[in-house]
Amino acid sequence: MHTPIGKGEAVAAWILHPDYRTPPVPTAGVPPGPWRHPDGGQIMNGAYERRHSERQVEIVTVWYGYALSHWLGPRMPRFASPMVSPWNPVLAQGLTVEPGSPAPYRDESWCDRWIAEALLYGRKPYGAFTLPADDALRWFAKSGGTGLVYQARADGDRIRVVAGTAESYAQLFDLDALIADYLEALPPELAEPEAAALDLHRCHSPALHYILSEDAEIRFARAPLSVRGLTLGYPPCETAARIAVEAQS
């Protein structure tokens, strides 16, 4: 799974899915990683997908030839959203496939800064970040008029913020398509509870349900995986794969 491609695999070709979240390539100081396009050998950079069958899809995020995430899961072809991307978990968590791979951003707080900016620009519906007080205050000023709701608390000389949109899940996402995909992608005993949980969230919003409610963060931590993944803007294909793995453990 984590080796460079182009070694004669009998699967479909990689297809690039352009995404404005893709980090810019470095201008100097970082040698390219090993991932190359099979045709021509160009350095891979972006989110790529290839089908293994009608039901299975492989997705990799690559920055300047370095794989940052790489997984295989069920195809979920009906659902799509501009708030959902394979880059969201990667950039929010600082993921890499190989230990020691260079990070796309140099600031030690870059994940927190990325989450803060992604929330402002509607690239994910919910997230938590910690920034120096001055930076957090600037974020508060920018968030006015965005529809974001947040809770903030001091954490030493920094401020921790949990923020999310006030729009309902039904306004944000095509839940009918997502539920249909889950019901097709997973066995009934796994899919039906997740589908029911998504259906119950239609009139809720990430802000009102998981920020302003009592014990909001505990409630979020206990939510079904399908709801947590969607609330964070993570790909449902990856979430469905996690559900299947956890059911077997």
Secondary structure, DSSP 8 states (H G I E B T S, - for coil): --S-S-S--SS---EEE--TTS----SSS----S-B-TTT--B--EEEEEESSSSEEEEEEEETTEEEEEEEEE---S---TT--THHHHHHHT--SSTT---S--STTHHHHHHHHHHHTTS-SEEEEEEEHHHHHHHHHHHTTTTEEEEEEEETTEEEEEEEE-S-HHHHS-HHHHHHHHHHHS-HHHHHHHHHHHHHTTT--HHHHHTSSTTHHHHHHHS-HHHHHHHHT--HHHHHHHHHHHHH-
